[in-house]
């Protein structure tokens, strides 16, 4: 039986968390100072090695996600006790629980009723969002890299992916939030591990398809390829790896149920046209409605309004 998303996030980060604390590196250093242009495999290894320099996972988040790995057997009391040790996480959950979307006629003042109000799925998604945001917020890379843009886009795609699978039949729908959150994880590896190449890739604004084409020309692979390789090393579920790799695709299949990659690809395009993009582009804002109508979502403007409200809540937690 497949484990829950929180358990898989532990697989993603626990190895890195353990190894960094012991000064262990996953990849041997390579010497590209000879002036010879490295082949794609050398570049790929250099980019993957950048994972060693990612920040450590919060201890409280680590413990909370460990409890969430119990799935429906998790004790709300135990989970609230752990979360209450971190003021920021506590404030984030209370903020969402008391937002207009969930508040109703009463407000909650402590973690346990906040978890009950939000439910375990929403609480898990908040923790997942905080995990990725906190890990990548302090990533430092020269040139045009922006951790803020990366985090906001990742959270937007995760939120949109989760909303899409609530409206449209989809394979592996339970992995939608996680797949959306991690779909661009190859980008910070390129920015940190291959800064010169990243500057060349990001030197000109463009659509996602244009960025991907420049990656192929400069690197011989794309950040989706790289991200899928990293997720495989982290023992991420195969369907999430496939969804990341699907980012290379230029067409989105319409067969139902949708494959997870099609959901994430659509969510990424929706985030871009709503102004939540990693790279500046000239995407047509009317494209959002056309994309949603193509999915068969009956009230696209209502969907966009719901996304804006959900995203605002998630983003305020990760800020």
C-alpha positions in Angstrom: 0.0 0.0 0.0 1.3 3.4 -0.9 2.5 5.5 2.0 0.9 8.9 2.6 2.5 12.1 1.2 4.1 13.2 4.5 5.9 9.9 4.7 7.3 10.3 1.2 8.4 13.9 2.1 10.5 12.4 4.9 12.1 10.1 2.3 12.9 13.2 0.2 14.5 15.2 3.0 15.6 12.8 5.7 18.6 11.4 3.8 19.8 15.0 3.1 19.1 16.0 6.7 21.1 13.1 8.1 24.0 13.4 5.7 24.5 17.1 6.0 24.7 16.8 9.8 27.6 14.5 9.3 29.5 16.3 6.6 28.7 13.6 4.1 28.5 14.4 0.4 26.5 12.4 -2.1 28.7 13.1 -5.2 32.4 13.3 -5.8 33.9 16.7 -6.9 34.6 17.2 -10.6 37.2 19.4 -12.1 36.0 21.5 -14.9 38.7 24.1 -14.8 40.5 22.8 -17.9 38.6 25.1 -20.2 37.0 22.1 -21.9 33.2 22.3 -22.2 31.8 19.5 -20.0 29.5 16.9 -21.5 25.9 16.8 -20.3 26.6 14.0 -17.8 29.4 16.1 -16.2 27.0 19.1 -16.0 24.2 16.9 -14.6 26.5 15.5 -11.8 27.7 19.0 -10.9 24.1 20.2 -10.7 23.0 17.2 -8.6 25.9 17.8 -6.2 24.3 21.2 -5.4 21.8 19.2 -3.3 24.5 19.0 -0.6 24.3 22.7 -0.1 20.5 22.9 0.5 19.5 24.2 4.0 18.6 21.7 6.7 15.0 20.8 7.5 13.4 22.4 10.6 13.5 19.9 13.5 9.8 20.6 14.4 8.7 20.2 10.8 10.7 17.0 10.6 8.9 15.6 13.7 5.5 16.8 12.6 5.9 15.2 9.2 7.0 12.0 10.9 3.7 12.0 12.8 1.8 12.7 9.7 3.3 9.6 8.1 1.0 7.6 10.4 -1.9 8.7 8.1 -5.3 8.3 9.6 -3.8 6.9 12.8 -2.0 10.1 13.7 -3.1 11.6 17.1 -4.3 15.2 16.8 -3.1 15.7 20.4 0.4 14.4 19.6 0.6 16.4 16.4 -0.6 19.6 18.1 2.0 19.2 20.9 4.8 19.0 18.4 3.6 21.9 16.3 3.2 24.1 19.4 6.9 24.0 19.9 7.4 26.3 16.8 5.8 29.7 17.0 5.9 30.3 13.3 4.2 27.0 12.3 1.6 27.5 15.1 0.9 31.0 13.8 0.6 29.7 10.2 -2.0 27.1 11.1 -4.0 29.5 13.3 -3.9 32.1 10.5 -5.4 29.7 8.0 -7.9 28.2 10.4 -9.2 31.7 11.2 -9.3 32.9 7.6 -12.5 33.7 5.8 -12.4 30.4 4.1 -12.5 28.3 7.3 -13.5 30.6 10.2 -17.3 30.6 10.0 -18.7 32.3 13.1 -16.0 31.5 15.6 -12.2 31.7 15.9 -9.8 29.2 17.3 -7.0 30.1 19.6 -4.9 26.9 19.8 -3.4 24.3 17.5 -5.6 21.3 18.3 -8.9 22.9 17.3 -7.1 24.5 14.3 -6.1 21.0 13.1 -9.6 19.7 13.7 -11.1 22.6 11.7 -8.7 22.3 8.8 -8.6 18.5 8.7 -5.5 16.3 8.3 -5.2 16.8 4.5 -5.1 20.6 4.7 -2.7 20.5 7.7 -0.4 18.1 5.8 -0.4 20.5 2.8 0.5 23.4 5.0 3.4 21.4 6.5 4.5 20.4 3.0 4.4 24.0 1.8 6.4 25.1 4.8 8.9 22.3 4.4 9.8 23.3 0.8 9.6 27.0 1.4 11.9 27.0 4.5 14.4 24.7 2.8 14.7 26.8 -0.3 14.1 30.3 1.0 17.7 30.8 1.9 19.2 29.2 -1.2 21.9 31.6 -2.5 23.0 31.7 -6.1 24.6 34.4 -8.2 22.9 36.1 -11.1 19.1 36.2 -11.7 18.1 33.4 -9.3 15.1 34.4 -7.0 14.2 32.1 -4.1 11.1 34.2 -3.6 9.9 33.6 -7.2 10.7 29.9 -7.0 8.8 29.5 -3.7 5.7 31.5 -4.7 5.5 29.7 -8.1 5.9 26.2 -6.4 3.2 27.0 -3.8 0.9 28.3 -6.5 1.3 25.2 -8.7 0.8 22.9 -5.7 -2.4 24.8 -4.7 -3.7 24.8 -8.3 -2.9 21.1 -8.8 -4.8 20.2 -5.6 -7.8 22.3 -6.8 -7.8 20.8 -10.3 -8.0 17.2 -9.0 -10.9 18.2 -6.8 -12.8 19.2 -10.0 -11.5 16.8 -12.7 -10.9 13.0 -12.5 -7.2 12.3 -12.2 -4.9 9.4 -11.7 -2.9 9.5 -8.4 -4.9 12.6 -7.2 -3.6 12.2 -3.7 -0.1 13.2 -4.9 -1.2 16.4 -6.7 -0.1 18.9 -4.1 3.3 17.3 -3.6 3.9 16.9 -7.3 3.0 20.5 -7.9 5.3 21.6 -5.1 8.3 19.8 -6.4 7.9 20.0 -10.2 10.6 22.7 -10.6 13.0 21.3 -8.1 15.7 21.0 -10.7 16.0 24.8 -11.2 17.7 25.6 -7.9 20.2 22.8 -8.6 21.1 24.4 -11.9 21.2 27.9 -10.3 23.5 26.7 -7.4 25.5 24.0 -9.2 25.9 25.6 -12.7 25.6 29.4 -12.1 27.2 30.4 -15.4 24.9 28.2 -17.4 21.9 29.4 -15.4 22.7 33.0 -16.1 22.8 32.2 -19.8 19.5 30.3 -19.6 17.8 33.1 -17.7 19.4 36.0 -19.6 16.3 36.4 -21.7 12.7 36.3 -20.5 10.4 33.8 -22.1 7.7 31.2 -21.7 8.4 27.9 -20.0 8.8 26.2 -23.4 11.4 28.8 -24.4 13.3 28.3 -21.1 13.3 24.6 -21.6 14.6 24.9 -25.1 17.5 27.0 -23.9 18.3 24.5 -21.3 18.5 21.8 -23.9 20.8 23.9 -26.0 23.1 24.9 -23.1 23.0 21.8 -20.9 21.9 19.0 -23.0 19.1 18.3 -20.5 16.3 20.2 -18.8 15.5 21.1 -15.2 12.6 18.7 -15.4 15.0 15.9 -16.3 17.3 16.9 -13.5 14.5 17.3 -11.0 13.2 13.8 -11.8 16.7 12.4 -11.3 17.0 14.0 -7.9 13.5 12.8 -6.8 14.5 9.3 -7.9 17.7 9.5 -5.7 15.4 10.7 -2.8 13.1 7.7 -3.4 10.2 9.9 -4.3 7.1 8.0 -5.6 7.4 7.1 -9.3 4.2 9.0 -10.2 5.7 12.3 -8.8 8.9 11.7 -10.7 6.9 11.1 -13.8 4.9 14.3 -13.2 8.1 16.3 -13.0 9.5 14.7 -16.1 6.3 15.5 -18.0 7.1 19.2 -17.7 9.2 18.7 -20.9 6.0 17.9 -22.9 4.7 20.4 -25.4 1.2 18.9 -25.4 -1.3 18.2 -22.6 -3.4 15.0 -23.2 -7.1 15.4 -22.5 -8.0 11.8 -21.9 -9.8 11.1 -18.6 -8.7 10.4 -16.0 -5.9 13.0 -16.5 -2.4 11.8 -15.8 -0.8 13.6 -12.9 1.8 15.2 -15.2 -1.0 16.9 -17.2 -2.5 18.3 -14.0 0.8 19.8 -12.9 1.7 21.1 -16.3 -1.7 22.8 -16.6 -1.3 24.2 -13.0 2.1 25.6 -13.9 0.7 27.3 -17.0 -2.2 28.7 -14.9 0.3 30.1 -12.3 2.3 31.8 -15.0 -0.7 33.5 -16.7 -1.9 34.6 -13.2 1.4 36.4 -12.7 3.1 33.9 -10.4 6.0 32.9 -12.6 9.7 32.2 -12.0 10.6 33.9 -15.3 9.0 37.0 -16.8 6.9 36.1 -19.8 4.2 37.6 -22.0 1.6 34.9 -21.4 -2.0 35.9 -22.3 -4.0 36.4 -19.2 -7.1 35.2 -21.0 -5.4 31.8 -21.4 -6.3 30.9 -17.8 -10.0 30.7 -18.7 -9.3 28.8 -21.9 -7.2 26.2 -20.0 -9.8 25.7 -17.4 -12.6 25.4 -19.9 -10.5 22.8 -21.8 -10.3 20.8 -18.6 -14.1 20.9 -18.3 -14.2 23.1 -15.2 -17.6 24.7 -15.4 -17.1 28.0 -13.7 -13.5 29.0 -14.4 -13.7 32.5 -12.9 -15.0 30.9 -9.6 -12.1 28.5 -9.8 -9.6 31.3 -10.1 -11.2 33.2 -7.2 -11.0 30.0 -5.0 -7.3 29.6 -6.1 -6.5 33.2 -5.1 -8.0 32.7 -1.7 -6.4 29.4 -1.0 -3.0 30.6 -2.4 -3.1 33.7 -0.3 -3.5 31.6 2.8 -0.8 29.1 1.9 1.6 31.9 0.9 1.1 33.8 4.1 2.1 30.7 6.0 5.3 30.3 4.0 6.3 33.9 4.1 
